Amino acid sequence: MAVIHRTTMSPTKLDLLTEWLPSRPWYRGAQRPRLAKAGGFRLDDPAGEVGIEFMVVTDDSGARPVTYHLPLTYRGAELPGGAHALVGTSEHGVLGLRRIYDGSHDPVAVAQIAALLSGNTQPQAQSASDTPDPSVVVTNPVSASDVAEFAVADGIDDTEIDVVGGPLLRVHRRLDPEALPPGVTVTVTAPWRGTDDRVTRSVLLSAHH
């Protein structure tokens, strides 16, 4: 189980995301986001090496607030071939320098997303060690699939992760329940602080074969 440390990060995750988000094709705010944390959850890396967090943030820099879903991974060493997915680096008060990546490009996170959507791993609380999060619910799980190879494509609404020999995973970036694509067979929903009821029922992750 991942250990959650009560400590500082410099720069903070929100600082790094403020600089990174405008470069994403699915971002819809102003050039300089104004971000507030709305919630999230975690998954455990079975090897205990990589932190995996699914962060939800709300940006009020545009004409109306937009809530984004951001899978992130935290590594002590560089992700081989992952320079394009680097969000930034931060000094952790306990663990030292951490490299923070867009989790949709990280094989450890992708494997655990597939495990979650097949019912083979348990979501964990965002800010507590060894604490399952019952608010994150998987419906209609797909069959289990090993993740050996995958391709990632960022679109204007979401990020698709095409697992070779497995399902097509989709990371829903903007939490809009009216923007779901057809053919969704797996969803993860959770309540987020400071969001309206429509966003509360939004889908974070989905998959279909």
Backbone as numpy.savetxt, mean C-alpha at the origin, in Angstrom:
# Nx Ny Nz CAx CAy CAz Cx Cy Cz
6.48 -11.90 13.55 5.66 -10.71 13.55 6.53 -9.46 13.55
6.09 -8.43 12.82 6.83 -7.18 12.78 6.73 -6.47 14.13
7.82 -5.84 14.54 7.85 -5.05 15.77 7.69 -3.59 15.40
6.69 -2.92 15.98 6.44 -1.50 15.71 7.19 -0.69 16.75
8.11 0.15 16.30 8.91 0.97 17.20 8.27 2.35 17.37
8.19 2.81 18.61 7.70 4.15 18.89 8.91 5.09 18.85
9.16 5.65 17.68 10.36 6.46 17.52 10.15 7.48 16.40
11.22 8.15 16.01 11.12 9.19 14.99 11.66 8.69 13.66
11.22 9.36 12.59 11.80 9.18 11.26 12.06 10.56 10.69
13.24 10.74 10.13 13.61 12.03 9.57 14.27 11.85 8.20
13.62 12.37 7.12 12.32 13.04 7.12 11.19 12.06 7.41
10.01 12.61 7.73 8.88 11.76 8.03 8.34 11.12 6.75
7.49 10.10 6.93 6.87 9.47 5.76 6.02 10.46 4.99
5.28 11.31 5.69 4.44 12.28 4.99 5.30 13.29 4.22
6.46 13.66 4.77 7.37 14.56 4.05 7.81 13.92 2.74
8.20 12.66 2.79 8.66 11.97 1.58 7.53 11.82 0.57
6.34 11.48 1.05 5.21 11.30 0.15 4.78 12.62 -0.49
4.95 13.71 0.21 4.62 15.02 -0.35 5.46 15.31 -1.59
6.72 14.91 -1.56 7.59 15.12 -2.71 7.34 14.11 -3.82
6.95 12.89 -3.45 6.84 11.78 -4.41 5.51 11.74 -5.16
4.43 12.04 -4.45 3.10 11.87 -5.03 2.88 12.61 -6.35
3.32 13.86 -6.50 3.05 14.56 -7.77 3.66 13.90 -9.00
4.61 12.99 -8.81 5.21 12.30 -9.95 4.39 11.10 -10.42
3.32 10.76 -9.71 2.52 9.58 -10.02 1.40 9.92 -11.01
1.14 9.07 -12.02 0.10 9.38 -13.00 -1.31 9.40 -12.43
-1.51 8.78 -11.27 -2.83 8.73 -10.66 -3.06 9.82 -9.62
-2.08 10.71 -9.45 -2.24 11.81 -8.49 -3.11 12.90 -9.11
-4.03 13.48 -8.32 -4.97 14.45 -8.84 -4.96 15.77 -8.08
-4.01 16.01 -7.21 -4.00 17.22 -6.42 -3.17 18.32 -7.05
-2.83 19.30 -6.24 -1.97 20.40 -6.67 -0.53 19.92 -6.73
0.36 20.79 -7.22 1.76 20.40 -7.34 2.38 20.12 -5.98
1.87 20.76 -4.94 2.38 20.55 -3.58 1.26 19.97 -2.72
1.25 18.66 -2.49 0.18 18.05 -1.68 0.17 18.58 -0.26
-1.02 18.54 0.35 -1.17 18.77 1.78 -1.77 17.50 2.36
-0.93 16.71 2.99 -1.32 15.35 3.37 -1.61 15.20 4.85
-2.61 14.37 5.15 -2.90 13.96 6.52 -3.10 12.45 6.51
-2.57 11.80 7.50 -2.73 10.35 7.60 -4.16 10.00 7.96
-4.77 9.06 7.22 -6.15 8.67 7.46 -6.27 7.26 8.02
-5.21 6.45 7.95 -5.28 5.10 8.47 -4.38 4.16 7.69
-4.63 2.87 7.83 -3.83 1.88 7.12 -3.73 0.59 7.91
-2.95 -0.34 7.36 -2.68 -1.60 8.04 -1.34 -2.13 7.55
-0.91 -3.27 8.09 0.37 -3.86 7.72 0.21 -5.33 7.39
1.20 -5.85 6.67 1.35 -7.29 6.49 2.75 -7.66 6.96
2.90 -8.88 7.44 4.20 -9.34 7.90 4.98 -9.99 6.77
6.28 -9.69 6.72 7.21 -10.42 5.86 7.59 -11.71 6.59
7.33 -12.89 6.02 7.66 -14.14 6.71 9.12 -14.23 7.12
10.02 -13.56 6.36 11.45 -13.59 6.69 11.82 -12.55 7.73
10.91 -11.65 8.04 11.17 -10.66 9.08 12.15 -9.57 8.69
12.38 -9.38 7.39 13.38 -8.40 6.95 12.78 -7.11 6.42
11.62 -7.18 5.80 11.04 -6.04 5.09 9.76 -5.60 5.78
9.65 -4.31 6.09 8.40 -3.78 6.62 7.42 -3.55 5.47
6.16 -3.91 5.68 5.14 -3.76 4.63 3.96 -3.00 5.24
3.71 -1.81 4.73 2.63 -0.98 5.26 1.72 -0.52 4.11
0.42 -0.51 4.37 -0.55 0.02 3.43 -1.11 1.30 4.05
-0.56 2.42 3.63 -0.92 3.70 4.22 -2.03 4.38 3.43
-2.96 4.99 4.15 -4.03 5.78 3.54 -3.85 7.22 3.98
-3.76 8.13 3.01 -3.57 9.54 3.30 -4.61 10.35 2.54
-5.00 11.48 3.10 -5.93 12.39 2.44 -5.21 13.68 2.10
-5.38 14.13 0.86 -4.74 15.34 0.34 -5.83 16.39 0.11
-5.69 17.56 0.73 -6.69 18.61 0.55 -6.15 19.80 -0.23
-5.14 19.55 -1.09 -4.54 20.65 -1.84 -5.35 21.04 -3.07
-6.26 20.18 -3.53 -7.02 20.44 -4.74 -8.38 21.03 -4.46
-9.26 20.97 -5.47 -10.60 21.53 -5.34 -11.42 20.78 -4.30
-11.15 19.49 -4.11 -11.81 18.70 -3.08 -10.80 17.70 -2.53
-10.97 17.26 -1.28 -10.03 16.28 -0.72 -10.07 14.97 -1.49
-8.90 14.35 -1.65 -8.78 13.06 -2.30 -8.01 12.14 -1.37
-8.51 10.91 -1.20 -7.86 9.94 -0.33 -7.12 8.91 -1.18
-5.85 8.68 -0.86 -4.98 7.81 -1.63 -4.55 6.59 -0.81
-4.35 5.50 -1.51 -3.89 4.25 -0.91 -2.46 3.99 -1.38
-1.53 3.85 -0.43 -0.10 3.80 -0.75 0.57 2.61 -0.08
0.73 1.49 -0.78 1.54 0.40 -0.24 3.02 0.80 -0.21
3.66 0.61 0.93 5.06 1.00 1.09 5.84 -0.15 1.71
7.11 -0.26 1.32 7.99 -1.20 1.99 9.19 -0.46 2.56
9.72 -0.99 3.63 10.84 -0.39 4.36 11.97 -1.40 4.41
13.11 -1.01 3.88 14.25 -1.92 3.77 15.51 -1.27 4.34
16.36 -2.13 4.94 17.64 -1.66 5.42 18.69 -1.61 4.33
18.49 -2.37 3.26 19.40 -2.40 2.12 18.61 -2.09 0.85
19.32 -1.77 -0.21 18.66 -1.43 -1.46 17.90 -2.63 -2.03
16.76 -2.35 -2.66 16.03 -3.36 -3.40 16.70 -3.52 -4.76
17.26 -4.69 -5.07 17.95 -4.85 -6.35 17.03 -4.51 -7.53
17.50 -3.64 -8.39 16.71 -3.22 -9.54 15.53 -2.35 -9.21
15.48 -1.80 -8.00 14.30 -1.08 -7.56 14.46 0.43 -7.49
15.49 0.99 -8.12 15.71 2.43 -8.03 14.51 3.22 -8.52
13.81 2.73 -9.54 12.66 3.44 -10.10 11.49 3.50 -9.12
11.48 2.60 -8.12 10.37 2.53 -7.18 10.70 3.17 -5.84
11.86 3.79 -5.72 12.27 4.40 -4.45 11.47 5.66 -4.16
10.79 5.69 -3.03 10.09 6.90 -2.59 11.06 7.86 -1.94
12.00 7.33 -1.16 13.01 8.15 -0.51 13.69 7.39 0.61
14.60 8.04 1.29 15.28 7.43 2.43 15.01 8.26 3.68
15.04 7.60 4.82 14.75 8.27 6.08 15.57 7.63 7.19
15.97 8.44 8.16 16.71 7.94 9.30 15.74 7.56 10.40
15.70 6.26 10.69 14.82 5.71 11.71 15.54 5.76 13.05
14.82 6.19 14.09 15.45 6.39 15.39 16.01 5.13 16.02
15.54 3.95 15.62 16.01 2.68 16.17 16.78 1.88 15.13
16.28 1.82 13.91 16.82 0.92 12.89 17.84 1.58 11.97
18.01 2.89 12.08 18.97 3.58 11.22 18.37 3.91 9.86
19.21 3.99 8.84 18.76 4.40 7.52 17.80 3.36 6.93
16.64 3.83 6.52 15.64 2.97 5.89 15.36 3.49 4.49
15.27 2.57 3.55 14.92 2.89 2.18 13.44 2.54 1.98
12.67 3.50 1.54 11.23 3.33 1.44 10.85 3.23 -0.04
10.14 2.15 -0.38 9.79 1.87 -1.77 8.28 1.82 -1.96
7.87 2.08 -3.20 6.50 1.81 -3.62 6.32 0.30 -3.58
5.48 -0.18 -2.65 5.36 -1.61 -2.43 4.83 -2.40 -3.61
4.16 -1.74 -4.56 3.64 -2.47 -5.71 4.75 -2.98 -6.61
5.98 -2.48 -6.43 7.13 -2.92 -7.21 8.07 -3.82 -6.41
7.73 -4.08 -5.16 8.62 -4.85 -4.27 8.14 -6.30 -4.21
8.97 -7.27 -4.59 8.51 -8.66 -4.63 8.04 -9.20 -3.29
8.59 -8.72 -2.20 8.14 -9.19 -0.88 6.71 -8.73 -0.63
6.42 -7.47 -0.93 5.06 -6.96 -0.74 4.09 -7.62 -1.69
4.48 -7.79 -2.95 3.57 -8.41 -3.93 3.21 -9.83 -3.51
4.19 -10.58 -3.02 3.91 -11.94 -2.56 2.92 -11.94 -1.41
3.04 -10.97 -0.52 2.13 -10.92 0.62 0.75 -10.38 0.24
0.68 -9.51 -0.77 -0.62 -9.09 -1.29 -1.36 -10.31 -1.86
-0.65 -11.11 -2.63 -1.26 -12.33 -3.19 -1.70 -13.27 -2.07
-0.89 -13.38 -1.03 -1.25 -14.23 0.10 -2.49 -13.69 0.82
-2.56 -12.37 0.99 -3.72 -11.77 1.64 -4.99 -12.04 0.84
-4.92 -11.83 -0.48 -6.11 -11.97 -1.31 -6.51 -13.42 -1.56
-5.67 -14.36 -1.14 -6.05 -15.78 -1.18 -6.36 -16.31 0.22
-6.38 -15.41 1.20 -6.74 -15.81 2.56 -5.65 -16.52 3.32
-4.39 -16.34 2.91 -3.28 -17.08 3.51 -2.36 -16.24 4.38
-2.75 -15.02 4.68 -2.02 -14.23 5.67 -3.00 -13.29 6.34
-2.65 -12.84 7.51 -3.58 -12.05 8.32 -3.14 -10.60 8.37
-4.03 -9.66 8.06 -3.67 -8.24 8.17 -3.39 -7.86 9.61
-2.41 -6.97 9.78 -1.98 -6.55 11.10 -2.25 -5.06 11.30
-2.44 -4.68 12.56 -2.68 -3.28 12.89 -1.50 -2.43 12.45
-1.81 -1.22 12.04 -0.78 -0.33 11.51 0.21 0.12 12.58
-0.24 0.31 13.80 0.60 0.95 14.81 0.80 0.12 16.08
0.58 -1.19 16.00 0.75 -2.05 17.17 1.39 -3.36 16.75
2.31 -3.86 17.56 3.00 -5.11 17.26 2.10 -6.30 17.54
2.19 -7.34 16.69 1.52 -8.62 16.90 0.04 -8.44 17.24
-0.63 -7.60 16.42 -2.05 -7.30 16.67 -2.83 -7.39 15.37
-3.62 -8.44 15.17 -4.42 -8.53 13.94 -5.38 -7.35 13.81
-5.70 -6.97 12.57 -6.62 -5.87 12.30 -7.91 -6.45 11.73
-8.95 -6.61 12.56 -10.19 -7.23 12.08 -10.99 -6.33 11.16
-10.62 -5.06 11.03 -11.37 -4.15 10.16 -11.03 -4.36 8.69
-9.93 -5.06 8.41 -9.53 -5.35 7.03 -10.09 -6.73 6.67
-11.02 -6.77 5.74 -11.75 -7.99 5.43 -11.57 -8.34 3.95
-11.19 -9.58 3.68 -11.08 -10.08 2.31 -12.37 -10.80 1.95
-12.96 -10.46 0.81 -14.16 -11.14 0.35 -13.85 -11.89 -0.94
-14.46 -13.05 -1.12 -14.30 -13.85 -2.32 -12.83 -14.10 -2.68
-12.05 -14.72 -1.80 -10.62 -14.89 -2.07 -10.36 -15.71 -3.33
-9.27 -15.35 -4.01 -8.85 -16.11 -5.19 -8.02 -17.30 -4.75
-7.74 -18.21 -5.66 -6.90 -19.35 -5.34 -5.47 -18.89 -5.11
-4.76 -19.59 -4.24 -3.39 -19.23 -3.89 -2.49 -19.34 -5.12
-1.48 -18.45 -5.15 -0.55 -18.45 -6.28 0.82 -18.00 -5.79
1.86 -18.74 -6.19 3.21 -18.30 -5.90 3.56 -17.11 -6.80
4.33 -16.19 -6.26 4.74 -15.01 -7.03 6.23 -15.13 -7.30
6.56 -15.57 -8.51 7.96 -15.68 -8.91 8.34 -14.51 -9.82
7.47 -14.19 -10.76 7.70 -13.07 -11.67 6.42 -12.25 -11.80
6.57 -10.95 -11.99 5.40 -10.10 -12.18 5.82 -8.84 -12.93
4.84 -8.22 -13.57 5.05 -6.97 -14.28 4.11 -5.93 -13.69
4.58 -4.69 -13.60 3.81 -3.62 -12.96 3.54 -2.51 -13.97
2.30 -2.02 -13.98 1.92 -0.92 -14.86 1.11 0.09 -14.06
1.61 1.33 -13.98 0.88 2.41 -13.32 -0.06 3.06 -14.32
-1.36 3.09 -14.00 -2.35 3.74 -14.84 -2.80 5.05 -14.24
-3.82 5.64 -14.82 -4.30 6.93 -14.34 -5.21 6.78 -13.12
-5.64 5.56 -12.83 -6.51 5.33 -11.67 -5.91 4.36 -10.66
-5.10 3.41 -11.12 -4.61 2.38 -10.23 -3.31 1.80 -10.76
-2.78 0.83 -10.05 -1.56 0.13 -10.45 -1.89 -1.35 -10.62
-1.56 -1.90 -11.79 -1.80 -3.30 -12.05 -0.52 -4.10 -11.86
-0.64 -5.23 -11.18 0.48 -6.14 -10.97 0.09 -7.47 -11.61
0.71 -7.78 -12.72 0.38 -8.98 -13.48 1.33 -10.10 -13.07
0.83 -11.02 -12.26 1.64 -12.12 -11.75 1.70 -13.22 -12.81
2.89 -13.59 -13.22 3.04 -14.64 -14.23 2.49 -15.95 -13.68
1.52 -16.54 -14.40 0.91 -17.78 -13.97 -0.09 -17.62 -12.84
-0.40 -16.36 -12.48 -1.31 -16.12 -11.37 -2.33 -15.06 -11.71
-2.95 -14.47 -10.69 -4.00 -13.48 -10.93 -3.42 -12.12 -11.31
-4.28 -11.26 -11.84 -3.96 -9.86 -12.05 -4.37 -9.12 -10.79
-3.38 -8.57 -10.10 -3.64 -7.83 -8.87 -3.77 -6.35 -9.20
-4.64 -5.67 -8.49 -4.82 -4.25 -8.75 -4.77 -3.48 -7.43
-3.90 -2.47 -7.37 -3.82 -1.56 -6.23 -4.66 -0.34 -6.58
-5.76 -0.16 -5.88 -6.63 0.99 -6.13 -6.03 2.20 -5.41
-5.63 3.19 -6.17 -4.88 4.31 -5.62 -5.77 5.40 -5.03
-6.81 5.78 -5.76 -7.75 6.76 -5.24 -8.97 6.01 -4.73
-9.33 6.23 -3.48 -10.38 5.42 -2.87 -11.75 5.97 -3.23
-12.18 5.63 -4.43 -13.46 6.06 -4.97 -14.27 4.83 -5.30
-15.35 4.55 -4.56 -16.10 3.31 -4.78 -16.80 3.27 -6.13
-16.93 4.40 -6.82 -17.58 4.41 -8.11 -16.62 4.14 -9.26
-15.34 3.99 -8.97 -14.33 3.84 -10.02 -13.83 2.41 -10.16
-14.57 1.43 -9.65 -14.11 0.05 -9.70 -14.19 -0.50 -11.12
-13.16 -1.23 -11.55 -13.20 -1.85 -12.88 -14.10 -3.08 -12.87
-14.55 -3.55 -14.03 -15.35 -4.77 -14.07 -14.49 -5.99 -13.75
-15.13 -7.06 -13.32 -14.43 -8.32 -13.12 -13.75 -8.46 -11.79
-14.00 -7.53 -10.84 -13.35 -7.64 -9.53 -13.91 -8.84 -8.78
-13.05 -9.70 -8.30 -13.49 -10.87 -7.55 -12.97 -10.87 -6.12
-12.03 -10.05 -5.81 -11.48 -9.99 -4.46 -11.37 -8.53 -4.04
-11.82 -8.22 -2.85 -11.69 -6.86 -2.36 -11.22 -6.87 -0.92
-10.56 -5.81 -0.52 -10.22 -5.58 0.87 -10.79 -4.22 1.23
-11.62 -4.16 2.25 -12.19 -2.88 2.65 -11.87 -2.63 4.12
-11.83 -1.37 4.48 -11.55 -1.01 5.87 -12.03 0.40 6.12
-12.37 0.74 7.37 -12.78 2.10 7.69 -11.56 3.00 7.91
-11.61 4.20 7.38 -10.50 5.13 7.53 -10.95 6.38 8.28
-10.14 6.84 9.18 -10.46 8.03 9.96 -10.54 9.27 9.06
-11.48 10.14 9.36 -11.55 11.42 8.68 -12.03 11.34 7.25
-12.64 10.22 6.84 -13.15 10.10 5.48 -14.66 9.88 5.54
-15.35 10.22 4.44 -16.79 10.05 4.44 -17.17 8.58 4.24
-18.46 8.30 4.32 -18.92 6.92 4.29 -18.62 6.24 2.96
-18.64 6.99 1.86 -18.33 6.42 0.56 -16.89 5.89 0.53
-15.97 6.67 1.08 -14.57 6.25 1.09 -14.37 5.09 2.05
-15.11 5.07 3.16 -15.00 3.97 4.11 -15.25 2.63 3.44
-16.15 2.60 2.47 -16.49 1.35 1.82 -15.66 1.09 0.56
-14.64 1.89 0.35 -13.85 1.76 -0.86 -13.00 0.49 -0.85
-12.57 0.09 -2.04 -11.74 -1.09 -2.22 -10.28 -0.66 -2.30
-9.41 -1.34 -1.58 -7.98 -1.05 -1.60 -7.25 -1.91 -2.61
-7.55 -3.21 -2.58 -6.86 -4.18 -3.43 -7.89 -5.09 -4.07
-7.63 -5.54 -5.28 -8.53 -6.50 -5.90 -7.73 -7.42 -6.80
-8.37 -8.49 -7.24 -7.68 -9.46 -8.11 -8.70 -10.20 -8.94
-8.28 -10.59 -10.12 -9.09 -11.52 -10.91 -8.17 -12.30 -11.83
-8.61 -13.47 -12.22 -7.82 -14.35 -13.07 -8.09 -14.04 -14.53
